[in-house]
């Protein structure tokens, strides 16, 4: 009798080991969704709950990591054949190490909704090796200037309609400073914030998309007077930045603007929702970068902010692909734009926020955010080079011409058209 019971128990154990998860009444392990966007947790967890309600039996855990550590953690997991089922991916050059079929699922024929997405945003999700799309673009970013209407009024500065010329911009900064108001919240402790400032203020002087196309085709370099002249203009804002600006960090910049201690913030439209969530009484306006001459149409630096992908090793392939298709729907995009006050990459989303609507209108004259879109494909990246050199420029150690020469020389190590320049 004992022998029969032992045989029965052994058979049940073997059956349990071989049977698909959940087939014997056991709950399936949840899918995981990794991200660096902890500040957006409420949105993602809300949309996950909605998906789970529509798909009984599916469970997804949203897990976040520090933005500065995310790619390292993700790379280690993927290299080990593990990692999340659903992957929040960065774009362009930062996507490339993962944009391979052994790591991610090519989505061209898996997500038919992608056929309606703008090609300029899909390029941020495309592999440079096989030209396949490995992610669903989640947000479109634009670089702008925020201003505090109350502080402008206190100094008697009339708000732009919609853009100032460069001379008007400098005059407004001087007037604010004369009224003991810190004109700009921007600092230089982190080079990437200076790159963003260049993305706002530079294109109207280096020529926007016209220069972008010429330099990415190797028809000119960053030593061009167009580009170094734009850098010289950028350096003119130094007297209007906070005292000790080279020690002012990104979070310092945010707090200066949120607490109404600085009148303007040169940055990205992604700040809008955060600013208002931290100080609902802020009366904010937005403007594009100042133009060189009256009547010029301002260029707006824009880019795909990142993508959602599927781990090629997921044991939940059908469910993960269904969720990824959900992220490409208008329902997802509308909620993203409404709740986060960011511009969704999903076509057909209605932008209701009046400030976002302004930005979308300006983006009809969009130009690629130059280093991110054009020169982050190999090391040293254009962003690494320009960030370091802009810190040198703002600290007074480098001239615009030296910056242009150094960036061109650094990129020449992998960008063939610059070799010998």
Secondary structure, DSSP 8 states (H G I E B T S, - for coil): -HHHHHHHHHHHHHHHHHS-TTTTS-----EEEEES-GGGHHHHHHHHHHHHHHSTT--EEEEE--HHHHHHHHHHHHHTT---SEEEE--THHHHTT-STTTB---TTT-GGGGGS-HHHHGGGB-TTT--B-SEE-EEEEEEEEEEHHHHHHTT----SS--BHHHHHHHHHHHHHTT-EEE---SSSHHHHHHHHHHHSHHHHTHHHHHHHHHTTSS-TTSHHHHHHHHHHHTTGGGS-TTGGG--HHHHHHHHHTTSEEEEEEETTHHHHHHHH-TT--EEEE---BSSTT----EEEEE--EEEEBTT-S-HHHHHHHHHHHTSHHHHHHHHHHH--EESSTT----SHHHHHHHHHGGGEEE-HHHHHS-SSSS-HHHHHHHHHHHHHTTSS-HHHHHHHHHHHHTTT-GGGTT-
